[in-house]
Amino acid sequence: MKKHLLPVYWIILGLLMLGIDYFSGPAIQFPIAFVFPILLAAWYSGRIWGIGLSVLLPLARAALYYFWDAPSEAFTVALNLVIRIIVLAGIAMLANYAAALTHEVKVLKGILPTCSGCKKIRTEDGSWMQMEAYIAEHSAAEFSHGLCDECAVKLYPDYFKKKT
C-alpha cells in the first residue's frame, strides 16, 4: 500500500526553497533545490502534487524578478520558466513512476521453511501458516485454485480418465 503524506509538507518545503532562492539573489541559480520538494511530493503524495509544484515553484521564481533590481529581459525570464517547468515536471513524472514501481514490487527473499506434508510455512514467530495465506500476506500475489491432471484423476477417477 502506497503511503500518502499530506502535501502541506511539500508546499512548506517548496516555500522554504523559494525563500532561500529569494535571499540568494538573481545571480545564483538556486532553483535546482526545487527538485527536492517536487521529488518528495511526487513520491509520497502523487503525480498531481509533484507536477503542481513543478509548475508553481518556477512561476513563483519568475515573479521574484520583479522584486530583484536585476536587469532581465522578459523573453529570457519566460524561456527559463518554460525550461524549468518542463524539466521539473519530467522529474516529477519519473519520481511518481519510480514510486509506483517500488510500491508494486514485493519480493519474497530467503529460505522459507515448509512442511513437507501439508506445505504450510513456518513464520518468524514459530507458528505455521497456509502457504497461500503466507505468500498473499508477504507479496502482491493472488491465488486461484484448480486441479492438475494427475490430481484430478487421483481425486475424481469416475470423472477423469487416466491418460495413457
N, C-alpha and C positions, 0 to 999 in steps of 0.2 A: 504494500500500500504506500503510495507516494505521500510524503509528509508535506502538507501545505502550511506555510507560515504566513503571518499577517504581512501584507505588503507595506504597512506603515514603516517597518524596519528598513526596507529598501529605499523608501521615499526619504526617510531621515538621513540614511547614509548618502543618498544622492545629493541632498541639500548640503550635507557636510562637505562633500567633494566639490560642490558648486561654490561654497563659501571659501574653501581653500583656493580654488581656481580664481575667484574674485580678488582675494588678497595677494595672490602671486602676480597679478597683473597680466596685461595682454601679451607681453613679450614671452612669457613662459607658457608653453603649450601643455597645460596640466589636464586637459580633458581625457587623457588616456586613463586617468583614475576613474572615469565614469564606467569603465569596464567592470569594476568590482560590484557596484550595486546592481548593474544590469545582469551580470552573471548570476548573482545570488537570487535576484527576482525571477529570472527565467528558470533557474534550477528548482527553487523551493515554492514559488507562487504561480508559476505557469508562464506560457509564452506571451500571453496578452500583457502581463505586467512587465516582462522583460522588454518587449517591443515598445510598450508605452513609455517606459523610462528612456529607451534609446532614442525616442523622438523628443521627449520633453527636456531632457538634460541638455542636448545640443541647442535646442531653441532658447533655453534659459541662458546658455553661454553666449549665444549670438546677441541676446538682449543686453548682456553685460558690456558690449562695445559702446553702448550709449552712455554708460557710467564712467568708462575709462576715457581719458583725454588722449587717446592714441589715434593717429591718423589711420583710417581704414576705408577702403572702398566698399561700397555696398555689394558689388559683384564678388569680391574676394570673400566677404563675410558669408554671402549666400552660397557660394561654391563650397566653402569649408563646412557650412551647415549641412548641405546635401551629402557630402562625402562622409561626414561623421555619422549622420543618421543611417546611411546605407551600411557602413561598416559595423556600427553598434547593433543595428537590427539583425545583421547577419550573425554576429556573435551571440545575440540573444536566442536566435533560432537554433544555432548549433548547441548552445548550452541546454536548451529545452529538449532537444533531440537526444543529447547525451544523458540527460537526467531520465528521460523516458526509457532509454535502453538499460541504464543502470538499475532502475527500479523494476524493470521487467525480467531481468536475468537473475535467477536464483539457482545456484548450483549446489548440489549435494556433493560434499567432498569427504574423503577419508574412507575408512572401512566401516561398514555397517554390520554389527553383529546380528546375525539372522538365525532363527531356529530352523534346523534342517527338517523338522517335522511339519510345523504349521506355518512356517515362513514369517512369523512375527519378528519384529525388530526390537532389540533391547535399547531403551532410551538412556540418556545420561544419568537419570536417577535410578536405574536398575530395573524399572518396570518394563513390561513387554507390550508392544503396540502393533496392531494390524499394519502390514506393510503399506497398504493403500492409504490408510489414515496418516501414517508417518510421512510418506512421500508427499501427500497433499498438503500437510502442515508445513513441511520444510522446503517446498518448491511451489512453482505455479502450475504443476502438472494436475490434470484432471483425469479421472478414470472412467472407463466404460468397460463393462464386463461382457464376455462372450465365452464360447467354448471352442477349443481347438478340436480338430478331427479325432485325435486319439481319446480325449476326454469325453467327447460326445458319444463315441462307440462304447466306451467303458461304462459311462453312467446311464446311457439310454440305448441299450443294444437292440431293443424292439423297434426303435425309430430310425436308427442309423446302422447301415451295413458296413462291415469292415471292408476297407479297400484292399484288394489283393493284387 
